[in-house]
């Protein structure tokens, strides 16, 4: 799937971890050098995993796309908060709630 990130086309892929060594031990990653966001396809359930994999996978997609947006805006290399995984997670988790509030306020 192609995603427009501030005018730059990124590819967003869901891949099985066995097919991508870079994904080993991660749920996703963003490679800004080749404009690629990869997320574990999460097509299998194992003990200890999140029950709602679809919801969690969407959160991981948002997380990796936020990395792409911060890179494309120039913040990735000059701002410590923009590289902070805790901040990226906060944005990824809260974005749907923020967008819902914006929609309710008719300010999008």
N, C-alpha and C positions, 0 to 999 in steps of 0.2 A: 504494500500500500504506500502511496506517495502522500507526503504531508508537506504543506507549505509552511516553513518556519521563517518568518520575517523576510520573505522573498526568496529563500533558498529551499530547494527541494530536498527533503530527507526521505529516505526509505524506512518504513517501519515494518519489521519482520517478526513473526512469531516462529520460533525455531525450537526443535527438541534439543536439549542440552547435549545429547550424544552426537549431534551433527555440527556443533560449534564449540571448539575447545575454549574459546574466550568466555563462553557462558558458564563454564564449570564453576560451581560454587556460588553462582550469582543468579538473581532472578531477571536481570537485564543489564544492558550497558548502552552507552551512546558513544559512537566513534565519530567525532566531528570532522576528522581528517578525510573521511569518505562519505560523510553525510548519511549515517546509518544508525538507527536505533533498533536494538534487538531485545526481544522479550521471550522468556521461556514460554513455550506453547502451553504448558501446564495441562497436557492432555491425559495425565495419569495422576492418580491419587495415592499417596503413601501416608502411613501413620505419621501424625505430627504436622501434617500440612494444614493449611487453612481450609475450612469447610467450604466456603464460598470462593472457589478458585476464580470464577469469572470476574467477580468484583475485585478481588486482589490483583488479578492480571491487569485490569483496567487502571488500577492505582499505579502499577509498575509502568505501564505505558505512559501515563501522565508524568511520572517521575523522570523517565528517560527523555521525553519531549521537553520537559522543563530544562533539563541539561542543555538540549539543543538550542532552545530559545535564549538561554543565558549566554551560551557560546556565541551565537549569531549576533547578539546585542553588544558583544565586546566585554561583558562582565566576567566571563569565565577566567580571564587571565589577569584582571586587575582588581578583583574584589574577593576577599576571603569568604564573605558570607555567601557569595554565589557558588562557591565550591563546597559549602558546608552541606553534607548529606542530610543533616537534621532539618535544615531550612528547605531543602529540595523536597523532602518528605512532607513537611508541613504544607507547602504549596500544593503538592500532588493530592494530599488527603483533603484539604480544605477547599480546593478549587470548585468542586461541584456545588458545595454549599454557598460559596461566594457567588457563583454564576446564578444559582437559584434566587438568591436575595436580589441580585441585580435585575433579574427578569421580573421579579415581583415589584420592584421599584420602578420598572420601565425605564432603566437607565443604561441599557446596552447599546 
